[in-house]
Amino acid sequence: CLSNGEASLALKEAAGTRLNSVLGYSLSYNSLDSAKNPTRGIYAELRQDVAGAGGDTRFVRTTGDIRVYREIFDSFVGIARLQGGHIAGFGGYKLHIVDNFNLGPSLVRGFAPGGIGPRDVSAGINSKANAIGGTRYAGGSLEVQFPFFGMPRDMGMKLAVFADAGALWGYNGTTNFATLAGYAAGTPCAAMPANTAPGHKQGGCITVGGDSTKIRSSVGASLIWNSPMGPIRFDFAKALTKDKADVTQFFRFSGGTTF
């Protein structure tokens, strides 16, 4: 909608159908004392996926995650986590935004989904910009879980406090989408009008912002309930450091079998 901000050309270019053919493997190590409620031990996993055995995409994606649990004293459990990832195209393939890492609370709690990392900040794009993802990320967190005092322990209620830090960077995709925007192929960015007012034609290039190794960080507290339906978690987080294009989120709910 020209009168209310445009979607990023990188996002428009991703519209349509693509076929991914991916082969991968994972290596894991697990010495946790409990899968449901660990208090000590290590869980580590390395994953690698290769796309290109047929289909439309060709890339190598590698991710790693390690968590260390240790009981500090009675029912107080400390958790340290490190994670990181890298993706790169091969054979001349240019990564699309749907291939990139698009991260938020899974890396740093307190940020919205897709709230961290490179964004299209071109003139005319909606005020929150569009996340376009990155090719590298790294992050770490420290957390302490402890009983909900005054609650019977068989109710499975716990509290936690945490601190997260991380970064997502390295947009390596296309920045000139001349033909998609209706310009002649090969038209340089300088020759395209900027979309600076409602009704103007969208330019054919994107301006990438927030693409740096600047650390985003947050602190917060959580309520954890091992319910009959599985673990349920409520996170309340405050972003401490951020880029002006980042999108934050104070409250987050999650459910599942592991955290």
N, C-alpha and C positions, 0 to 999 in steps of 0.2 A: 504494500500500500504506500504509494508515493507521498501521501499526505501525513503518514504516521510512521515514517522510518522504514527503510528497506531491510530485508534479510541479507546477510552476507552473501556475496557471490560464491564463496567457497561452499556455503550451505546449499545454495540453489544448484550448484554443479553436482552435488552429491545425490540429487533427486534421480529416481529411476531404479533400475534393477541391475545388480551385479552378482556374479557367481564367485564365491570363495571356495577354494579347495585347499584345506589346511591339514597338514600332518604335524603332530607334535608329541612331546614326551615330557614327563616330569620326574624329578628325583626328590625324594622326601626323606626326612629323618624325624622320628617322633619318640621322645622319651617321657612324655607327659604321664603323670600318675593317674589322670582321669580325662576322658574325652569330653565329658559334660561339664565338669567343674574342676579344672586343673589348679593345683597349688604349687607344683614344682615340675621342672623338666624343660625341655626344649622342643619346639616344633619348627622345622625349617623346610622350605620347598623352593626348588628351582624349576621353572617351566620354560620351554622353548617351543614355538610354533613356526612352521615354515609354510607360507602360502605360495602356490605356483605350480602345483602338480595338476595343471588344467585350470580352468576358470579365468577370471579377469584380473586378479590381483597377484602381486609378487612381492612378498616381504618376509623378513625374519623378525620375530618378536620374542624378546627374552624378558622374563620377570623373575624376581626373587623376593622371598618373604621369610623372615626369621623372628620368632617370638620366644622369649625366655621368661619363665614363671619361677618365682621364688617366694616362699612364705617368710615374711619379715618377722612376725611373731604371731601368736595365736589368732588364726582366722584373718590376718591381714596379709594379703598377697600382692606382691609387686610384679608388674609386667613391663618388660622392655621389648620394643618392637622396632625392627629396621626393615624397610622395603625399598625396592627400586625397579626400574624397567627401562628398556630401550627397544625401539623399532626402527627398521631401515628397509627401504625398498631396494630391489636389485633388478638387473636386466633392463634398466632404463625406466622402470616403473616409478611414477610420481605418486606419493602417498596422498590419499584423500582424507578429509576430516573424519570420515567414519572409520578409517584405519588407525588414526592417532589415539593416544591416551587422552581421554576427557575425564578429568578427575575433580573431586570436591571433597566431601566428607570421608570418603574411603582413604584419603591421604591426610587431610587436616580437618578434623571436626570443627564445626563453626562456619564452614563454607558450604554454599549450595552445590548441588550436583552440577558439574561443569563450571564451577565458580572460580577455579584457579587456572592460571596459565594463559597462553596466547589467545588473543581475541581480535576480531576485526573491529577496529576503531575508526573506520572511514567516516567521513562527513556524511550525514544522512542516515547512518545506521541507527537503529533504536538505541535509547540512552544507556541500556545495560550492555550493549554490544552483543555479538554472537561469539561463543566459545568456538575456537577452531582446532583446539587440541595441540599436543606437543609430542615429540618423539622420545623424550627422556624425562624421568621423574625419580626423585629420591625423597625419602621421608623417614621420620622416626617418632616414637612416642614413648612416654613413661606414664604408667597408670598404677594406682593402688586401689584394690578392692577390699571392702571390709563389711562386716555384718551391719544390718539395719538395727541399731540398738533399740530395744523395747519391743521388737518383733520376734515371735517364736521362730527359731532357725528352720523348723520344718516347713515354714511357709516359703522358703527359698528366696527371700528378699535380701538384696545387697545394695550398698552404695559404692560409688567410686569417684575418685578425682583424677584428672589427667592433664597432660600437657603434650601438645602435638606440634610438629614442625615439618615443613617439606616444601618442595618446589617442583614445578612442571614447566618445561621449556623445550625449545628446539623445533619450531614450526618449519618444516622443509618443503611444504607443498607449494602449489602454484599461487602466484600473486597477481598475474595478469590474465583476466578472463575476457579478453576483448570480444571474441565471437559470441560468448554467452550473453554479453550485455548489448549485442547488436552492432558492434563496431567491426571494421575490416580486420581480418587476421593480421597479427603483427603490429597493430596500432600501439605505439608506446604510451606509457601511462601519462606522460607529460602532455600528450595531445588530447586527452580525454577530459571533459568537463567534470568538475567535482559536484557531487549532489549536495549542495549547501542550503537548498530551500525546497519546500514542498512543490511538487510538480516538475522539478528538474529531472532530466534523464540520469539514471544511475551511472556513475563512472565505471570503467571496465577493469579497474584494479582495486585490490584491497590494501588497507593499511594495517599492518600487524602491530598490536600493542601488548604489553604485559609479557613479552617473550624474553625472560631473563632468569637467571638462577637466584633471584631474590627470594629469600626464605619467607614463607608465610607461616605464622604460628598462632596458636590458640591455647586457651586453658578452659577447663569446664568441670562439670560434675555429672554423674549418671545415676539413674535408678535402674537396677537390674532385677528382673523377676524370672525365676525358673518356674514358669507356669506349667500347668498340665498340657498345654498346647505346644510347649517348647519355650526356649528362652526369649524374653521380651526385654527390650532395652530402650530407655529414654535418655537422650543426651542433651545437656544444656551447655552451650559453649559460647565463648566470647573470642572473636578474632582479635589478636594483638597487633600483628603486622600484616599489611595487605597492599596490593597494587590498586590504583584508583579504578581500574576496570573490573576488579574481582567482585564477585557476588557472595555475600555472607548470608548465613542462616542461623538464627539463635537456637532453634529447637529441632531435634531430629528423633524420629522413632524408627526402630528396626526390630525385626524378629527373625528367628531362624534357629539353627542348631548349634552354631559356633559364633564367637565374637572375637 
